[in-house]
Amino acid sequence: MSRDNDPRVYVGNLPPDIRQKELETLFEKYGKIVNINLKNGDGRGPPFAFIEYDDYRYARWIKCCLYLFIFLEDNESCMIDLMKYYFCT
C-alpha cells in the first residue's frame, strides 16, 4: 500500500486523559471510521492514535490539510502530526 492510499491518520500529542470515544466524535465527521488504535504513551510520551477510515480518500484529505488543529471541550489542543511527504497533488 502506498502512502497516498493509506486509510490511516496519525494523531499525536494528545492529552493524557483522552478517550477513544472523544477521538471518534472528533474524526467521524470526516468519513466512516473502521478502527481507532489509541496508545496511551505508557509514561514514555503523550498519547497518540491511528484513525483508520473505510476509504483512503478521507485520510488523504485530512493529510492534505497539513496543520489541522482540533480543540477539545476543555480547550486543550492537539495537532495532527503530519509528515512532510503528504502533500495535495
Secondary structure, DSSP 8 states (H G I E B T S, - for coil): --GGG--EEEEBS--TT--HHHHHHHHGGGS-EEEEEEE--TTSS--EEEEEESSHHHHHHHHHSTT-EEE-TTS-EEE----TT----
